[in-house]
Amino acid sequence: MEKLRRVDWIGTILFVASSVGFLIPITWGGVMYPWDHWRTLVPLILCGAGLIVFIIYEEWITRRGLEPMIRLSVFKNRTAAVTYLATFIRKFLLFPTVMLALRSILVSNLASMR
């Protein structure tokens, strides 16, 4: 029971809700709705602000001596921060290529089933 009390529930809920709310309109953009449509922009802006509030909250929790969900000191190390950024950029650039390859494989497999 002691371990459950140490969990940063507010930070966890804020992070999960903001992350999901940020990723959903990214998948909608240009597919279900145009990028400049309010159903794409409003969740992006609100959940982007939610992620910023999450970072501020985690820093506040750390300063109070409680256990945050993510220790922000990890990102204050220059080597770790550059590594995380490079990994994010690499995955961000590689993802469309992988999805196109999977799509072409799926389409060719579906075509051969006919």
N, C-alpha and C positions, 0 to 999 in steps of 0.2 A: 504494500500500500504506500510505503514511503517513496518508492520510485515513481508512482503515478502522480504524487504531489509535486515532484521535481520537474515534471514535464511542462514545458511552456505551451499551454493549451491555446492561449490567445494568439501567440505568434504562429503556431501551427495552423490554426483556422484561418488567420489572416493571410498566411503564405499560400495555402492550398487554394483558398477562394480567389485570391488575386491572380495566381498563376493560371488556374483553369479559366478564369474570366478573361485573361489576357490571351491565352492560346486559342480559345474558340473563335473570336473574331479574326484571328490570323488565318484560320482555316476557311472562314467565310469569305474573306476579302478577295474579290475578283472572281469568285465562284458562285456563291449564293447572292451576294450583294456587292455592288461596286465599292471600291476602297473609300470613296468619299461619301458613302451612305451613312446615315446616323446610326444604323444598327451595327455597323462595323466600328465607327469612330468612338461612340459613347463608351462601349465596354473597354476598348483599348485605352482610352484616356483615364477612365475611372479605375481600372485595374492596374494600370501603370502607376497611378497615384497611390493605390493600395500597396504596391510593391515598395514604393518609396517610404510609405508610412511603416511598413514592416521593417525596413532597414533601420529607421529611426527608433522604432520600438525595441528592436533587438539591442541596439546600442544603449538605450536607456535601461533595459533589463540588466545588461552587463555591468553598468555603472552602479546599479543598486546591489550588486553582489549575488544576483540570482542566476540560474542557468538558462541561457538563451537556447533557442532551437538551433541556430547556426552561430558559431563563434565568429564574429566579424574580424577578429585578430588574424584569422587565416588569410584574409584578403589584404591585410596591411603589410604582409611580407611581399616584397617586390617580385621575387622569383615565382612564388605561388600565384600572385595576381596575373603576371604575364602568361604563365602556363595555363591558367583557367581561361583567360581571354583568347589565347591562341587555339585552345581546344574548342571553345565556343565558335570562333570564326571558322575553323576547319569544318566542324559539323554543320554549321549554317550553310557553308558553300557546297558541301558534299551531299547534303540531304536531297536537293532537287535532282541531282544526277542519279542517285540511287533510286529515287521514286520513278524517274523516267525509265530506267532500266527494268525495274519491276513491272511497270505498266506495259512495256513492250513484250516482256516475257508472258505476262498474263493474257494480253491480246492475242499473241501467237498461239498460246495454248488453247484459248477459247475458240480461235478460228480452226484449229486442227480437230476439234471435237465435233464439228459439224459434218 
